Structure formats: C-alpha cells, structure tokens
Amino acid sequence: MDTNNKIQNNQEAQELIDAYLLEDLDPKARADFEERMKLFPDFRSLVEEQKAIIRGVEEHTLKNSFEDFHSEIVEEPKKKWQSPSWLALAASVLILISVSTWAIFSSGNSSQKVFAANFKPDPGLPTTMSTSSNYDFYYGMVNYKRKEYSEAISRWEAIYAANPENDTVIYFLGVANLANGNARQAKKYLQSAKEKPESAFYEDAQYYLALALLKENKIEEAKQTLAESTSPASIVLLKEIKSL
Amino acid sequence: MQTISNQKIKDLPLNRTAVLIKQNDTATLKELYRANFTKVKRYVLKNNGDEQQAKDVYQEAFVAMWRNIKDDKFSAESETAINGYLFQIAKYKWLDHIRSVKYKNTTFINREIEYNEPDTDENEVQNRKIKLIMDSIGQLGERCQLLMKLFYFERKSFKEISELMAMDEASARNAKYRCQEQLKKMTQMIPNGYK
C-alpha cells in the first residue's frame, strides 16, 4: 500500500479500510493505519464514511431479519425439557423409535429405501441474479444451497403469499420442504406445481412429488404421478417403485 | 454458521455474547430475540399496549441494544445480564411511548439506563449518514445488496462469496468495490450533513 500522503480512493484503499474496520489487520499494520488517520484528515473522513456504510448495511440487514426471527417465536410450543428425567425419557423413546425404524426398514425393499436412494435436492438456480428482480427469492436460494432449508422456506413463503402463481417459487418450496423432512407440506406445493404443465419445472415437480408420496408410503399414488412422465429420472424411479 | 444451544447461550459470559453480537452471529441474535420477546410482550400488554405495539417496541429496543453493544456503550463487565438489559430498554421505550401519548410535552424522564447516546455534533452527522445509507440500500441492485450483506453483515470472505454467487474471487472483489462506490455516490452529503 502506498503510504505516502496521497489519499487514494480506490479499491485497494477500500479493502485496507475494511480490514481495519473489520479488525483484520495485525498490530503493526493497525498502528500504521491509525498513524495515517492522525496525519491525514481526508483519509480519516474516508474511514468514517466507510464505517457508516458498514453500519448502515448491518443495521438494514438486522432489521430485515426480524420477521424471520419473529416467525420462530409464534410456532414455538411452551414446553420444559430441562429436567433430567424428561431427557432420559425422551432419549429412550428416541432410541426405541430408531431401533424400530431400523427394524422395519432394513428388512426388504421399502418405499423409504427407494426414497432415500433417489432423493437428492434440486441443485437450485445460480444466484447471480441477472435474470430476476427478486432479491428475496435469490437470498432464499443462497440459504437453500447452504442447506438452511427452514430459512429458505420462510423467505419463499413470504413471496408465495404475494405471488401464489409463481411456478419457480412453488416448485422450490416443494423441494425445500421435502429436503427439510416435511413430505406433507412438500406434497401440497408439488401438487400445485404439477397443475402447471406449461412450467419449466413440470417434469421435475412430478419426480419430486412421487418421492414425497413415497416418503409417506403412498406407493399407488406415486406410481400414478409418474405414469405419464417422460424424463429419464422419472422412468427409472417408476421402475423401482413398481418393483416394491 | 455457529449454532448455539439455548442452554449454552445462558451460560456464556456476557462478554462472549457481546463478541458474537458484534460479529452479527445470526444464531446468537436469533436466540436473544426469541428468548426475550415474551417478557416484553407481557409487559406491554399489561400496560395498555397490544401485540403489534409490543413487537414494534421490542424491535426498536433490540436495535438499540445491538447498537450500544457495537459501540461498547454497554459495558461487558457489568453484572447485568444482557437479557435484562434488552428488557429494560424495551420497558423504558414503552414508558416513553405512553408518556409521549399522554403528555405530549413531557420530555425528560429520569432513567436508570440511557439507551440513546445524547448526540454530539460529530455523531449526529454520522448517525444521519447511517440513516441515509439505510434508506438508499434498497435502491441498489439485488446483486449489490446481497454482496454487501454477505460481506459486512455475515462477514463472509470473498472466497465464500464467490462460491455462493457463482463468480470468481477477483470478480467478487471488483463487484463489491463498485457496489460500494455506487452506494457512496447515492448518499453523498453536502458538508453540513444534509443531502
């Protein structure tokens, strides 16, 4: 970095100021930086301005997170799971469930096995945002790709409420719910996605709907869903279901 | 992202929580938010408010708490638990609200804690600038908004950002620079601080 007295407002300066404000400088560089601020008021005001930008971005983001934070309060049931006996009981129930689940599903072919073998969440859309004007949708996509499905769902549900006909939102809400273990909710969205044969997601929606039905052990319905599918993945899946 | 269980957050010393808040750790902020709302709601409902008012006053208080921790105005060595601090702010904000409705000209209230720093000229200019920036962010393109958010709020590295946004690292750096310059231009102020 040019340490002479010329104050440059360029990318390099911006990154250096970021490093200072986000506390990424080592002590020596930090001391130099502070010295420079003392010597050059113009540099100091550049730092102040960048500080304001950081704070503005942070506060704006915090305020925008409140709806998401708040939504978790409403759903939370009032339960006390603190006492050890409750925990012990809960643990033993959990063990019992997992043992019996294992016992049921490890024997023979089952719809759950086919589900597990075939379900991979849709890789999602690129988050370059050049094609759409919907910021929240793409931020949800970032969550989705990080496997933060609940967050993606809550973002997309807000969009869905305002645009119940948007096939992209409907489809991804379906897949995200399925990835999040909520087959029932997934089914609801994917069924409505399946009613849009003109959609680019039509074939994929059928495939995931069949998987959601499979997860709920509705083998016949899953077969029907795939009956008219032409995509290779759906055909393979249908074959596996038929062998159940 | 760091995930902290409810129990763990209770056991954290205050300064550790303060550090996480300063870094905008989402799990910490969310848990703090979740843990304190009910108490504030109960207080507001008991004092002639409704649920929406409780939510508004709580969110205002939450921002004030966050600001004060960021600015080291709330001392981390203090014995007061952060939850208590947040509740106090919300409570006083609600009392202020009631008073301002009842007696429009009553301004001074003897508070046990100050939640708003009295404005000196210097930080008044800075606060106005911050507000201007917040008002302008929405006018940036979505790509810029996301970049700024990932970099400054979530404190992601350019490498992580480049992965999330499907671009190479150098492009992410350039894009962030350009977005920030754009935001700066939008919020350029004349010397007295007014746009």
Interface residues (C-beta under 8 A of the other chain):
Chain A: Q11 Q14 E15 D18 L22 E48 E49 Q50 K51 A52 I53 I54 R55 G56 V57 E58 E59 H60 T61 L62 K63 S65 F66 D68 F69 H70 E72 I73 E76 P126 T127 T128 M129 S130 S132 S133 N134 Y135 Y138 Y139 V142 K145 R146 E148
Chain B: M1 N24 T26 L29 K30 Y33 R34 F37 T38 K55 Q59 F62 V63 W66 R67 K70 Q126 K129 I130 K131 L132 I133 M134 I137 G141 E142 R143 Q145 L146 M148 K149 F151 Y152 F153 R155 L164 M165 A166 M167 R173 N174 Y177 Q180 L183 K184
